[in-house]
Amino acid sequence: MEWSKEETIRFIEAYQKRELIWDPRHVAHYNKHRKQDAWEEVAKEMGTSVDVCKKKMEYLLAALRREKMKIKKSTGTGKGVHEVYTSSWFAFDSLKFLWDKNKPKPASSTVPESEEAWRDIERGFSDHWNFPKCYGAVDGNHIEIRAPPNCGSTFCHSKKSNSIILMALVDDDYCFRCTDIGCKGSVSDGGIFQRCSLEVSL
């Protein structure tokens, strides 16, 4: 399928609007079901298939990488301002929003912060696993350690070994939404939950 410049720009705009497809900082970026839904929306808007849209974007991203490499090479040490490469590719400016997509975001909790984000998880469990009214799967595990000096039975759990506890919450797509590690092995499940960052967030 040959795309005109106008169609290509329209496609890029449709792609840009669905941030969860391309932005790893988006809360749903690693949810394959929601990403597929977003691709289907783009394909419907363009009147073609998801496969065609994905292949077109692969081509555009490869072209963008080539343009970025030309710019990088032209801005080396000793190069004058007049020697800096300026892209004349028609799609270059439209794709600039992708330049910083892989910059790491500041460290933060991935616990959903809004009611809508929790509802998205619930919809995922309901739609994909036929498990309505579920907002996450929680489990914990004992990580065995060598007990610190003079700690008594503080880290000793029911199997008579010393441990700290890892507790985690995952969403419907197996993505970790909250992890909490460090609670002493002697603490009960309820006590762990009361002390963990998830309970505080709730």
Residue pairs with C-beta under 8 A, 6 or more apart in sequence:
1 48
1 52
3 11
3 56
5 90
5 91
7 46
8 56
8 60
8 90
8 91
9 90
9 91
9 94
10 46
11 42
11 46
11 53
11 56
11 57
12 60
12 91
12 94
12 95
13 94
14 41
14 42
14 45
14 46
15 21
15 22
15 42
15 53
15 57
16 22
16 94
16 97
18 38
18 39
18 41
18 42
19 26
20 26
20 27
20 28
20 29
20 31
20 34
20 35
20 38
21 29
21 35
21 38
21 39
21 42
22 98
22 101
23 29
23 101
24 30
24 101
24 102
25 101
25 105
27 110
27 112
27 117
27 120
28 34
28 35
28 120
29 35
30 173
30 175
31 124
31 171
31 172
31 173
31 175
32 173
33 124
33 127
33 128
33 172
33 173
34 120
34 124
34 173
36 50
39 50
39 53
39 54
40 50
42 50
42 53
43 49
43 50
43 52
43 53
46 53
60 91
60 95
61 95
61 98
63 89
63 91
64 91
64 92
64 95
64 98
67 87
67 89
67 92
68 99
70 85
70 87
71 84
71 85
71 87
73 85
74 83
74 84
74 85
75 84
75 85
109 178
109 197
109 201
110 175
110 176
110 177
110 178
111 169
111 177
111 178
111 197
111 198
111 201
112 118
112 120
112 121
112 177
113 201
118 135
121 135
121 136
121 171
121 172
121 177
122 132
122 133
122 134
122 135
124 171
124 172
124 173
125 131
125 132
125 134
125 135
125 171
125 172
126 132
126 133
126 134
128 172
128 173
129 172
134 172
136 169
136 170
136 171
136 177
136 178
137 169
137 170
138 167
138 168
138 169
138 193
138 198
139 167
139 168
140 165
140 166
140 167
140 168
140 189
140 192
141 165
141 166
142 157
142 159
142 161
142 163
142 164
142 165
142 185
143 163
143 164
143 165
143 166
143 181
144 161
144 162
144 163
145 155
145 162
145 163
145 164
145 185
146 162
147 154
147 155
147 156
147 162
148 155
153 186
154 184
154 186
155 162
155 163
155 164
155 184
155 185
155 186
156 162
156 185
156 186
157 163
157 185
157 186
161 185
162 185
163 185
164 181
164 182
164 183
164 184
164 185
165 181
165 182
165 183
165 184
165 185
165 187
165 192
166 179
166 180
166 181
167 179
167 180
167 181
167 183
167 192
167 193
167 196
167 198
168 176
168 178
168 179
168 180
169 176
169 177
169 178
169 179
169 198
170 176
170 177
171 177
178 196
178 197
178 198
178 201
180 192
180 196
180 197
180 198
183 191
183 192
183 195
183 196
187 195
193 199
